[in-house]
């Protein structure tokens, strides 16, 4: 069974926040998760390193949900 982009994204954010992945929902926004701009940069770097796709930190807006970010990753992986 493969791991989805959403699962991997949640893993990245959970590790950076040192928070259990169960706290996250697809509808949660980065702002609701208290993700600051420095963490957005780190998330962007880890997405590129771990998932092999480039998502600039400027694309990871505070109002973006985890589900929307995962869709962006999926779209980049499919391209």
Secondary structure, 3 states (H helix, E strand, C coil): CCCCHHHHHHHHHHHHHCCCHHHCCCCCECCCCCCCHHHHHHHHHHHHHHHCCCCCHHHCCCCCEHHHHHHHHHHHHHC
